Amino acid sequence: MISKTPKPPYYSVIFTSIRTAGDNGYSEMATKMIELVSKHDGFLGFESAREDLGITISYWKDLKSIKKWKENEEHLVAQNKGRKEWYKSFKTRIAKVERDYEFKS
């Protein structure tokens, strides 16, 4: 589903990843993180797709909200497991959204 975001400006965190083999608790943690981040102040929504390369884009009100989420205790546990167990490689990018366009048929 495409996230409904407010009128720009707002911020996006673009997380691209290549997973290791097997689930190893990943799905359960991903569900937990979605529930947790959905209640986090400043969180606007997310979009995600996975084939060989996974891409998750989350949308945020401001940089302060992104920083607080990165420092969230439960999220730190997930980040650590990601580095040790779930990802062969990943990259995180933070961008300011200055314009967006929408098409609906």
Backbone as ProteinMPNN parsed JSONL, in Angstrom:
{"seq_chain_A": "MISKTPKPPYYSVIFTSIRTAGDNGYSEMATKMIELVSKHDGFLGFESAREDLGITISYWKDLKSIKKWKENEEHLVAQNKGRKEWYKSFKTRIAKVERDYEFKS", "coords_chain_A": {"N_chain_A": [[0.841, -1.175, 0.0], [0.45, 2.263, -0.676], [1.755, 4.854, 1.229], [-0.064, 7.408, 2.923], [0.91, 10.602, 3.022], [1.712, 13.77, 4.555], [1.466, 17.136, 3.247], [4.486, 18.151, 1.728], [7.219, 19.961, 3.342], [8.693, 16.878, 4.501], [10.363, 14.032, 5.95], [12.237, 11.194, 4.739], [13.31, 7.884, 5.46], [15.343, 5.702, 3.957], [15.804, 2.395, 3.66], [17.777, -0.034, 2.476], [18.405, -3.457, 1.797], [20.104, -6.651, 1.914], [19.239, -9.836, 2.657], [20.201, -12.488, 4.949], [20.203, -16.111, 4.726], [17.251, -17.925, 5.666], [14.763, -17.404, 8.279], [15.095, -16.904, 11.086], [13.826, -15.574, 13.266], [13.273, -13.108, 12.223], [10.828, -12.271, 10.911], [8.972, -12.145, 13.029], [10.146, -10.139, 14.619], [10.078, -8.015, 12.803], [7.311, -7.56, 12.561], [6.788, -6.771, 15.189], [8.316, -4.399, 15.287], [6.967, -2.798, 13.432], [4.514, -2.446, 14.722], [5.413, -1.046, 16.979], [6.762, 1.265, 15.928], [4.651, 2.503, 14.685], [3.34, 3.805, 16.707], [5.079, 5.722, 17.401], [6.103, 9.045, 18.026], [5.945, 11.427, 15.478], [6.176, 9.674, 13.359], [5.079, 8.902, 10.112], [4.346, 6.963, 8.264], [4.942, 4.012, 6.16], [6.514, 2.174, 3.448], [7.162, -0.912, 1.832], [9.127, -3.379, 0.138], [10.21, -6.563, -1.041], [12.447, -8.568, -2.727], [15.162, -10.063, -4.015], [16.624, -7.896, -3.206], [15.801, -5.848, -0.536], [13.661, -3.139, 0.192], [12.755, -0.618, 2.321], [10.904, 2.163, 3.066], [10.493, 4.69, 5.287], [8.467, 7.321, 6.578], [8.705, 10.567, 7.976], [8.006, 13.203, 10.307], [10.026, 14.994, 11.122], [13.628, 15.491, 11.575], [14.363, 15.131, 14.231], [12.477, 13.289, 15.218], [13.205, 11.019, 13.761], [15.756, 10.54, 14.795], [15.128, 9.974, 17.479], [13.705, 7.584, 17.125], [15.713, 5.919, 16.073], [17.235, 5.665, 18.353], [15.578, 4.308, 20.074], [15.019, 1.888, 22.556], [14.047, -0.816, 22.124], [14.178, -0.884, 19.361], [16.91, -0.631, 19.034], [17.757, -3.17, 19.864], [16.708, -4.719, 17.764], [18.193, -3.604, 15.638], [20.778, -4.452, 16.316], [20.51, -7.271, 16.159], [19.965, -7.4, 13.46], [22.432, -6.647, 12.304], [24.016, -8.775, 13.196], [22.659, -11.171, 12.509], [20.564, -11.078, 10.469], [21.085, -9.638, 8.1], [23.079, -9.557, 5.155], [24.115, -7.348, 4.022], [23.453, -3.802, 4.281], [22.062, -0.523, 3.747], [21.416, 2.737, 4.864], [19.613, 5.627, 4.155], [18.871, 9.059, 4.548], [16.523, 11.436, 3.665], [15.238, 14.616, 2.672], [11.986, 15.272, 1.817], [10.817, 17.259, -0.603], [8.957, 17.667, -2.559], [6.041, 15.967, -3.703], [4.132, 13.78, -5.776], [1.005, 12.564, -6.957], [-0.851, 9.928, -8.404], [-3.908, 8.574, -9.307], [-5.978, 6.094, -10.619]], "CA_chain_A": [[0.0, 0.0, 0.0], [1.182, 3.537, -0.717], [1.483, 5.654, 2.43], [-0.613, 8.756, 2.827], [1.827, 11.505, 3.709], [1.234, 15.156, 4.538], [2.082, 18.027, 2.269], [5.904, 18.374, 2.062], [8.326, 19.025, 3.514], [8.81, 15.87, 5.544], [11.598, 13.284, 5.733], [12.148, 9.758, 4.506], [14.455, 7.034, 5.763], [15.343, 4.656, 2.937], [16.609, 1.28, 4.154], [17.917, -1.096, 1.479], [19.095, -4.562, 2.457], [20.182, -8.005, 1.389], [19.058, -10.718, 3.818], [20.849, -13.782, 5.067], [19.258, -17.215, 4.527], [16.43, -18.307, 6.809], [14.031, -16.346, 8.971], [15.81, -16.653, 12.346], [13.107, -14.623, 14.104], [13.144, -11.82, 11.524], [9.418, -11.906, 10.673], [8.372, -11.769, 14.306], [10.688, -8.834, 15.005], [9.572, -7.009, 11.854], [5.938, -7.264, 12.976], [6.893, -6.022, 16.448], [8.827, -3.055, 14.995], [5.899, -2.054, 12.768], [3.572, -2.054, 15.772], [6.064, -0.063, 17.843], [7.028, 2.524, 15.223], [3.361, 3.122, 14.363], [2.955, 4.627, 17.851], [6.182, 6.648, 17.674], [5.84, 10.438, 17.68], [6.588, 11.908, 14.266], [6.113, 8.66, 12.301], [3.989, 9.205, 9.181], [3.971, 5.782, 7.492], [6.049, 3.323, 5.509], [6.285, 1.305, 2.298], [8.216, -1.918, 1.846], [9.1, -4.409, -0.896], [11.37, -7.442, -0.929], [12.788, -9.676, -3.613], [16.541, -10.28, -3.562], [16.943, -6.639, -2.528], [14.67, -5.319, 0.217], [13.632, -1.684, 0.336], [11.72, -0.089, 3.196], [10.971, 3.616, 3.185], [9.604, 5.218, 6.324], [8.257, 8.766, 6.443], [8.814, 11.203, 9.288], [7.707, 14.628, 10.445], [11.256, 15.794, 11.243], [14.86, 14.758, 11.884], [14.346, 14.793, 15.661], [11.69, 12.057, 15.352], [14.03, 9.938, 13.214], [16.828, 10.296, 15.767], [14.541, 9.303, 18.649], [13.399, 6.207, 16.745], [16.987, 5.201, 15.976], [17.723, 5.444, 19.715], [14.589, 3.549, 20.837], [15.653, 0.706, 23.153], [13.651, -2.043, 21.427], [14.704, -0.777, 18.003], [18.344, -0.913, 19.133], [17.875, -4.63, 19.906], [16.485, -5.184, 16.388], [19.339, -3.181, 14.826], [21.894, -5.324, 16.665], [20.241, -8.585, 15.563], [20.103, -7.229, 12.016], [23.863, -6.679, 11.975], [24.61, -10.071, 13.539], [21.961, -12.365, 12.031], [19.568, -11.016, 9.404], [21.497, -8.95, 6.875], [24.42, -9.66, 4.581], [24.515, -5.943, 3.895], [22.354, -2.84, 4.238], [22.418, 0.89, 3.692], [20.341, 3.634, 5.285], [19.725, 6.986, 3.639], [17.844, 9.968, 5.054], [16.312, 12.478, 2.661], [14.133, 15.56, 2.863], [11.031, 15.27, 0.71], [10.405, 18.635, -0.864], [7.792, 17.612, -3.437], [5.541, 14.65, -4.059], [3.088, 13.778, -6.795], [0.158, 11.398, -6.79], [-1.723, 9.547, -9.505], [-4.901, 7.532, -9.016], [-6.837, 5.86, -11.79]], "C_chain_A": [[0.892, 1.246, 0.0], [0.768, 4.371, 0.497], [0.852, 6.991, 2.081], [0.286, 9.653, 3.658], [1.286, 12.924, 3.636], [1.887, 15.935, 3.395], [3.545, 18.242, 2.674], [6.133, 19.777, 2.611], [8.098, 18.052, 4.662], [10.05, 15.057, 5.186], [11.315, 11.819, 5.447], [13.449, 9.093, 4.938], [14.337, 5.855, 4.805], [16.325, 3.58, 3.387], [16.62, 0.198, 3.081], [18.766, -2.202, 2.088], [19.119, -5.822, 1.608], [20.205, -8.925, 2.599], [19.982, -11.92, 3.78], [19.785, -14.855, 4.838], [18.482, -17.493, 5.815], [15.793, -17.119, 7.503], [14.714, -15.93, 10.268], [15.155, -15.599, 13.237], [12.865, -13.266, 13.465], [11.682, -11.372, 11.393], [8.728, -11.436, 11.942], [8.851, -10.38, 14.747], [10.175, -7.729, 14.084], [8.147, -6.593, 12.223], [5.935, -6.411, 14.245], [7.346, -4.576, 16.192], [7.767, -2.195, 14.309], [4.878, -1.567, 13.793], [4.154, -0.933, 16.633], [6.242, 1.284, 17.141], [5.725, 3.253, 14.884], [2.859, 4.042, 15.474], [3.979, 5.719, 18.15], [5.853, 8.058, 17.179], [6.628, 10.846, 16.431], [6.57, 10.921, 13.115], [4.886, 8.911, 11.435], [3.509, 7.995, 8.382], [5.19, 5.121, 6.88], [5.556, 2.53, 4.305], [7.451, 0.326, 2.246], [8.012, -2.917, 0.715], [10.351, -5.266, -0.742], [11.349, -8.476, -2.038], [14.173, -10.079, -3.145], [17.021, -9.076, -2.765], [15.682, -6.155, -1.816], [14.785, -3.809, 0.318], [12.457, -1.327, 1.241], [11.951, 1.401, 3.317], [9.987, 4.025, 4.266], [9.586, 6.734, 6.202], [8.098, 9.387, 7.822], [8.544, 12.691, 9.22], [8.984, 15.466, 10.42], [12.446, 14.906, 11.617], [14.921, 14.325, 13.354], [13.594, 13.472, 15.898], [12.471, 10.85, 14.854], [15.108, 9.55, 14.221], [16.293, 9.549, 16.991], [14.198, 7.851, 18.33], [14.678, 5.381, 16.663], [17.515, 4.827, 17.355], [16.748, 4.663, 20.6], [15.192, 2.215, 21.286], [15.32, -0.593, 22.417], [14.153, -2.049, 19.989], [16.208, -1.055, 17.983], [18.605, -2.42, 19.179], [17.724, -5.198, 18.49], [17.661, -4.805, 15.485], [20.533, -4.115, 15.065], [21.723, -6.719, 16.053], [20.384, -8.519, 14.045], [21.555, -7.321, 11.581], [24.462, -8.072, 12.158], [23.987, -11.258, 12.804], [21.204, -12.215, 10.709], [20.035, -10.423, 8.089], [22.918, -9.294, 6.461], [24.991, -8.255, 4.436], [23.266, -5.067, 3.911], [22.919, -1.434, 4.156], [21.189, 1.691, 4.086], [20.629, 5.02, 4.737], [18.582, 7.811, 4.231], [17.743, 11.13, 4.076], [15.144, 13.374, 3.051], [13.264, 15.519, 1.611], [10.525, 16.697, 0.542], [9.182, 18.718, -1.757], [7.34, 16.172, -3.528], [4.376, 14.813, -5.021], [2.283, 12.509, -6.642], [-0.675, 11.183, -8.033], [-2.643, 8.458, -9.006], [-5.745, 7.344, -10.264], [-8.237, 5.495, -11.374]], "O_chain_A": [[1.96, 1.257, 0.612], [-0.42, 4.565, 0.754], [1.192, 7.617, 1.078], [0.404, 9.471, 4.87], [0.49, 13.243, 2.752], [2.751, 15.423, 2.683], [3.822, 18.49, 3.847], [5.331, 20.678, 2.37], [7.418, 18.352, 5.643], [10.722, 15.371, 4.204], [10.289, 11.276, 5.857], [14.535, 9.658, 4.802], [13.36, 5.107, 4.837], [17.528, 3.825, 3.483], [15.59, -0.417, 2.806], [19.728, -1.932, 2.807], [18.289, -6.029, 0.723], [21.076, -8.812, 3.461], [20.477, -12.315, 2.724], [18.597, -14.543, 4.763], [19.004, -17.314, 6.916], [16.224, -15.977, 7.338], [14.893, -14.739, 10.522], [15.849, -14.819, 13.889], [12.31, -12.37, 14.101], [11.342, -10.236, 11.723], [7.99, -10.451, 11.931], [8.056, -9.553, 15.191], [9.872, -6.628, 14.545], [7.819, -5.407, 12.198], [5.174, -5.45, 14.357], [6.826, -3.642, 16.802], [7.677, -0.996, 14.574], [4.433, -0.421, 13.742], [3.453, 0.02, 16.973], [5.907, 2.326, 17.704], [5.702, 4.481, 14.807], [2.058, 4.944, 15.229], [3.774, 6.542, 19.043], [5.385, 8.239, 16.054], [7.837, 10.627, 16.352], [6.917, 11.289, 11.993], [3.785, 9.109, 11.95], [2.387, 7.998, 7.876], [6.317, 5.586, 7.045], [4.366, 2.253, 4.158], [8.585, 0.678, 2.573], [6.881, -3.262, 0.372], [11.414, -4.772, -0.364], [10.352, -9.166, -2.251], [14.344, -10.411, -1.972], [17.736, -9.219, -1.773], [14.618, -6.065, -2.428], [15.875, -3.269, 0.508], [11.313, -1.686, 0.964], [13.054, 1.849, 3.632], [8.793, 3.742, 4.172], [10.564, 7.348, 5.777], [7.455, 8.826, 8.71], [8.814, 13.349, 8.215], [9.029, 16.516, 9.78], [12.285, 13.726, 11.931], [15.471, 13.271, 13.672], [14.033, 12.64, 16.692], [12.407, 9.777, 15.454], [15.34, 8.366, 14.465], [16.923, 8.611, 17.48], [14.381, 6.975, 19.176], [14.709, 4.248, 17.144], [18.167, 3.795, 17.515], [17.059, 4.385, 21.758], [15.802, 1.503, 20.488], [16.216, -1.383, 22.12], [14.512, -3.101, 19.458], [16.721, -1.644, 17.031], [19.577, -2.893, 18.591], [18.508, -6.048, 18.068], [18.081, -5.61, 14.653], [21.213, -4.516, 14.119], [22.668, -7.281, 15.499], [20.864, -9.463, 13.419], [21.873, -7.996, 10.602], [25.311, -8.498, 11.375], [24.674, -12.234, 12.503], [21.204, -13.145, 9.902], [19.426, -10.686, 7.052], [23.836, -9.324, 7.281], [26.17, -8.007, 4.689], [22.166, -5.525, 3.598], [24.088, -1.19, 4.454], [20.068, 1.369, 3.694], [21.747, 5.524, 4.841], [17.466, 7.317, 4.392], [18.75, 11.732, 3.704], [14.187, 12.93, 3.684], [13.746, 15.708, 0.494], [9.889, 17.258, 1.433], [8.45, 19.708, -1.728], [8.156, 15.254, -3.44], [3.725, 15.856, -5.065], [2.822, 11.479, -6.236], [-1.15, 12.139, -8.647], [-2.197, 7.517, -8.348], [-6.175, 8.314, -10.889], [-9.094, 5.264, -12.227]]}, "name": "protein", "num_of_chains": 1, "seq": "MISKTPKPPYYSVIFTSIRTAGDNGYSEMATKMIELVSKHDGFLGFESAREDLGITISYWKDLKSIKKWKENEEHLVAQNKGRKEWYKSFKTRIAKVERDYEFKS"}
